[in-house]
Amino acid sequence: MKYQSILGLLDTEIAIKYIKDLFEKELSKTLKITRVSAPLFVFPETGLNDNLNGVERAVRFDVLDLGKEVEIVQSLAKWKRMALHKYGFKNGEGLYTDMNAIRRDETLDAIHSVYVDQWDWEKIITEKERTFGFLKRTVKAIYKTIYKVSEAVSKKYPVLKNELPKEITFISTKQLEKDYPNLTRKERENAVTKKYGAVFVYQIGW
């Protein structure tokens, strides 16, 4: 599956920068989170690198002056929790970062690459806040930001139409299985997204 940008190569780069800057500003304001710099590599013995599904191989190289090997990060899931403590964040506060990583075993397509550049965030909440209601409010706040940015991009680049619905739809994996019993998990996600335009799937996992 090949992706063809509607904009030219240079305009695509300019648009990406515009989107990233605007989204960062809006997300930070919406979630009340602060930007911190993420590591590009970590020492394996720290246990901070994430092995994702358990089979992906991390990219390693040796640091001559240290005489030790380091691993390029694959995910910041563990590092973010350590960083919340290290930087002294309090309840209701959090961090976000623009993560860069290399995933050598990634299955490549139009949205997956060996090189990863993605937003990552984490926030401290209380045990009482670990509710479905809190989750929905957070998801809606994030989606509102995404929609706002999409509208701004469409206004700046009229050729890029905002096709997102104003509201995001919530659906459980059990409901997906009931609605699409003859499809695989991935096919169910594709089918429901085509139906509603923007979907948050909850209760993922065994």
N, C-alpha and C positions, 0 to 999 in steps of 0.2 A: 504494500500500500504506500504510494508516494504522495507526499503533500506538496501542493503547489500554492505558494503565497499569492494572494490577490495583488498585494503591493509589490513594488520593485524591491531588489535586494537592500539598497540603502534605506529606503522608506520603511522596510520591515524592521531593520535594526533601530531606527529612530522611534518607531511605534512601540517596539518591545521596551525600550528605555522609558518611554512615556508611561506605559502601562505599569512597569515595575515601580517607578517612582510614585505614581498616584496610588497604586494599591498598597504600597508600604505605608504611606502617609495615612490613608483611610483605615487600614486594618489596625495600625497602632492606636489610632484615636478610638476606634470602635471597641476594641478588646482591652484597652488600657495596658498595653504591653510595650516593653522597651527593647530596642535593638541591641544585640550583642554580637560580637564576631565569633564565628564558629571555627573550629580547627579543621584544617585540610587533612591532617594525619594525626594519629595517636599511637602510643606504645601499646602493643598487643597485650602486655601483661596487666594493663589497667582495666581491661574488660569493658572499656567504653565503646568499642566498635560493635556494631550490630551485625550479626550474621544472617539477618533477614529470615529466609526460610530454612536456614541451617545447612544449605548446600552451596551457596554462593561463595566464591573464593575472593578474599580481599587482595588488593594489589599491595605488594610489599617492596620496600627498598631499604638499603642500609644508609645510615648517616655516618659518614666517614669519621668526623671528629668525635662522635659519641661511641663509635664501635658497636652500635645497636641497630636493630631493624625497627622500622615503623610501618604502620598500615594506613593507607588512604581510607578515609571513612566511607562507609556504605550507607549509613543511616545515623542520625543524631538522637535516636530515641533514648538511649541511656545517657548520653552526654548532657542532654537538656535538663534532666532531673538533677544531675550533679551540679550543673551551672546555676540552677535556681537556688541551691544551698550556698554555693560558692559566692555568688553575688549578693546574697542576703535579701532576696525577695521575700515579701510578706504575703499573707493571705489576700487574694484578690488581685495580686500583681503577677506579672509574667514576663516572658521574653520572646522575641522572635529573631530569626536570623535567615540570611539568604545562604542556604547550604549548597556547597559544591562538592561533588563526589564522583568516584569512578566505580562503575559496576561492570566488571569484565564479563560476567555470565548473564547479563541482561538479554532478554529476547527482544530484538529490535523491531520497531514499527514506527508509525507516524508520531507517536507520543512517547516512545521509550528509546533511550539512547544509552550508549556506554558512559557518556558524560552526563551527569545529573546537575541541574541547577534548579533548585526548588525552595519555596518558602517553608519554614519549619517554625512551630511555635509551641510553647508550653506555659501553663498557668497554674498557680497554686489555688486550690479550692479546699473547702472543709469537707469532712465526711458527709455532713448533712446536705451539702450541695450536690452530691453525687446522685442526682435524680434525673429521670427522663425529662422532666420539665425544664431543668437547668440546661440539659443537653440541647433541647429544642430551641430554647432562647438563644443559646450561643450559636447554633447552626444558622438560625434566622438572621442573626447579627452579621455573621460572616457572609452569608448569601446576599444580604442587603448591600454590603460593600462590593461584592463581585458585580452585582447588577448595576450599581452606581458607576463603577469603573467602565463597564461595558457600554453604558449609555454615553459616557464621556468620550470613549474611543470612537463610537459611532458618529458622534457629533463632529469630532476632529477629522475622522476619515469616513465620510459618507458611504464609501464603497463597502465598508465593513458594517454590515447591518447587525443590530442587537436582536438576536433571535431568542433571548432568554425570557421565560415567563417572569412576571413580577414576584411570584411566590414560589417557594420550593416545596416539593411534595415529600412527605415522610412515609416510608413503607418498611415493614419488617421482612427479614429473610423468610420467615414462615409464610407470610402473605404472598411473597413472590413465588414461593414453591407451590402454593395453592393456586395462584393465578396462571402460572406457566409450568405445569407439572411435567411436560414433555421436553422442556428445554434444560440446558446445562446452567450452572450458576452464572457464568459469564453472559450467556444468551439471554437469561432473564433480566440481567442488569441492562443490557442493550435494548431489550423490548420495552421495559418500563420507562427508560429514559426517552425513547422515541415517542412514547405516549404522552409523558408529562413535560418533557423539556429540561427539567432540573429535578433531581431526586436525591434524597439522603436515605441510604439504606442502613437500618440499625439492627442490632442483635446479630452481628456478623461473628462467626466462630461456632465451634461445636457446642 
